[in-house]
Amino acid sequence: MAWTEKKLTAAKLIGSIGLGVLIWMLPVPHGLSVIAWRLFAIFISTIICIILNPFPMGVITLFALTIALLTNTIQWSDVCTGFGNDIVWLIVFVFFVAKVFVSTGLGNRIAYTILKIFGKNSLGLGYGIVATNLIMSPCIPSVTARAGGVIFPMIKSLADVFTGPSHDPRMGAFLTLCAYQSMAITSAMFLTAMAGNPMIAMLAQESSISISWTDWAVAAIVPGLISLAVLPYFVFRFWPPMVRQTPHVKKMAREKLRAMGPMSRQEKIITITMVMLIVLWIYGHFIGMKETVAAMLGVSVLLLTGILRWKDVLEEQSAWDTLIWFASLMILASQLNKTGFSSWFSQSIVGQIEGFHWGWGFVLIILIYFYSHYFFASAVAHIGAMYIPFLLVAVLIGTPPQLAALVLAFISNLNVGLTHYGSGSAPVLFSGGYVTVKEWWQVGFLFSLILLFIWIVIGGFWWKFLGYW
């Protein structure tokens, strides 16, 4: 690391810690305990540090947890409870399943099969990208892995086709924009589609609101599918590629599939395992099986059949990294709730919007929560900092708890589409150089208006039908 980089890293770290120390030393607000205020100081310092990113998130959250223990702000028993939480382990097990999904080439096979079907014209390519994301999202909880392992290589291959004789520099931009926005939408549709979603379920559970895999998927399916149907046409209408007919893409997809050969035994077992997992996530509660146990069963099947090796499990850095930062952040956020800070904060906000009908008040909360993501470079950091306070405010003004928890969960994913730094997948796709910052932000803002209409208005009618309000 160059000296200037070291100085920048040190400045970010000192600045984050300095803010926490400053808050720690300020007088404790009326109605709040000393422990709650000190925990808030540690937590806000952690969130700022995650945004500035001087170190990997696991290092930052582990350090924050250590400081909280050394100062007796939290107890060791709280740490043990946090790391033993079943939702924490659900996401770890799904990472192991996702590893073989990508490494065996099954993800690429699905992607090229979809392109063979949709690849007749450029609009069809956009829908092909969207369909690929939709199929993979329930089983790959890392949007970065989805972007880097399957989607971006596919976009690059397609863009290279059009920079040849067709000379269409806009094709890469069209496909990239469809890919990124569809990642935000599909992440909002399934509890296991993004690493922060189980964190949301856990935070809601801390507030006595239960969200199962089925609850999440059923509530999101109608607005989600409508959003995915609208997305490619929207991008095609305002940022169209130059080439409209693309028959050579279908030829390329057939060639890629021919080179891959027939489905291997491994791919067939993974496909069966994926179907089994989704069925158990939907219907497992009828036989008393938790989502985490179903995921563990899926991993066991892959290990026993030799498709996933124990060495692969030990070397899956993303899973163990997620375990550390996810559990650590969950512990801090959960303790903020238990010590009364979240309730105190939400009561303070409620005082400012008293008199609002809960419907209009909840819409205002949604808008603030959605567009505040401009200030975050991490969906997880945003969730950790703002999900519980905004959930409590929504409930206190009269919003039905289950509705509030689910809608804010969906918004926690949809808002990452605003910027080119909104989630881990953004830098991967932006690095292709197909889309300018201006275009990225324009699409992000304009499409956000469409998303909010679909999810608030059409989604509202769907949730009314489901009995959430």
Secondary structure, DSSP 4 states (H G I P E B T S, - for coil): --HHHHHHHHHHHHHHHHHHHHHHHSPPPTT--HHHHHHHHHHHHHHHHHHH-SS-HHHHHHHHHHHHHHTTSS-HHHHHHHHT-HHHHHHHHHHHHHHHHHHTSHHHHHHHHHHHHHTTBHHHHHHHHHHHHHHHTTT---HHHHIIIIIHHHHHHHHHHHTTTT--THHHHHHHHHHHHHHHHHHHH-TTSSTTHHHHHHHHHHTT----HHHHHHHHHHHHHHHHHHHHHHHHHHS--S--B-HHHHHHHHHHHHHH-SPPHHHHHHHHHHHHHHHHHHHGGGGT--HHHHHHHHHHHHHHTTSS-HHHHHH-HHHHHHHHHHHHHHHHHHHHHHTTHHHHHHHHHHTTSTT--HHHHHHHHHHHHHHGGGG-S-HHHHHHHHHHHHHHHHHHTT--HHHHHHHHHHHHHHGGGGSTTSSTHHHHHHTT--S-HHHHHHHHHHHHHHHHHIIIIIHHHHHHHHT--
